[in-house]
Amino acid sequence: MAWWDDAAEAAGSAIGWVGDGVEAVVDIATETAEEVTETVTEVAIDVLDGARDGAAAVSPALGGVANVVLGVVKGGVQATQETFAIVFDTVRNAGSLVNAVLHFDLAGIIADLGNIAINVGQAVVLVVRVGTGAYFGAAVSDYFARDDSLGVIRALVIDEFGTPEGESILRRLGWGTTHFGFPIVASASIMVADSNSFPFVELHDDDDHTLDLYAMAGLLSLNGFQIARERTRVVRVDDDGNDMWYLPIHRYAIRSFLDSGGTNMRIRAYAMEPAATGKAMRTARKKFKKLCIDIGWDTPFNFATFQAFNAQPCTNLREFDFFPGRTFEAGRWFATNTPREGRLEEDGSPLCIGVFGFADDKHGLVTGRRIKRGLDGCGPDDASDACITTIDRSRKDFMSLDSDGDGVDDLKDDRTGCGCTWRDTYPPYFSRIVLAHELGHYFGLAHAGHDGVHNIMFSKAENETFGKGSWRLWLHGDPNFVEEDVEHAWRFIVKQMPHVLRAL
Ligand SMILES: [Zn+2]
């Protein structure tokens, strides 16, 4: 062991706990403040949205007036909330920076400075958007777009189900009331690796440095210099199997754990901090309102730090490095390891799993969806039935069951589950969108036709960075679903999930 390792550990044990304390206090204070402003804003916006839908249900003319008047008010509410959000996030990043400094964690310092630079950029954009009226323009135009979207959805539902049944479904979705939306109960699970069943020491010590336990615990790592690391969390576990969340884990603890071959204590690693999970869930819920889909989570995301999110065991490297681009294997994994087996009745309750990472550096993955637009002769805006995303539920949907081509099916038609996985990519400004993006795929959306980073369904690998509608970046300030997404998602819902609508 080199002398600087010992020096770093001595310093870490003496000063590190001060940094942990500072960060913990700042995190709790900013999370509480943010929770209050988010909740107040959400209630205010629900009231405004309800009044708008109610006015539009009375007459189109009254709806038009409501779109303008209530839209301007909503724009003001959103600008106020976002101002607070940027302030709180900057304070939180400053607390994290202090902690990184006290841990001599240079990679962490650079990452936190990067986050603070993003906050400054957000503040500049906010001032420009308020000064040029973008907030008010966005809210008013979103309200007019909602009228169009409701018309499109109505036509698709009546077309598919006929008038009597279609009207009945629309009524159950809230047509003509103060709220229209498709209620979905989604579930989020976070991968957890436990030293009782996961080979931490082996993977930390192998030649590839498959994992870096110091970095995973948010500590200075001398094994590598990783700025863009996920917000994973490592805790010690007591004899009863409970997390010792009150006991910050330090370099010396990790080192002695590794030196003992993983026998002197029990630890657990979480794929992401609760705050990161909560932010992703809240963002998905907010963004899906545009699609007229109400994402309700089975675990609340409020005060995320104090929530016990569902846990998904991670017991081997295959799960730790989640299935590189091989969606059949990922589908099989869902069917064998989670309650999702590709059954019809599961379609309305997506399961999203927060993973440690992807071997091919993906940010997220949807399984059980065969996306066709932009592929196999389907144009990006093709609305024909042949180009609607389909659901893969078992092996035969992925491949031929006749593996040797002798005309006899020799493979078993194993079930495959549907769901989403995502990881906490750096920076958090980007990663909060990933879960909404994967759920977008779950509801049939493709990357094709989404040139421009103003789209939630944008993919760096497949789309141009700027495309038609890039002015929306000024209007909305961050990525959103667009009007075409409403039509494509609902075309998918009526064609592939009619049983979910009928069961409402
Ligand atoms: Zn994607």
Residues whose N, C-alpha, C, O or C-beta is under 5 A from the ligand:
A	BS01	ZN	none
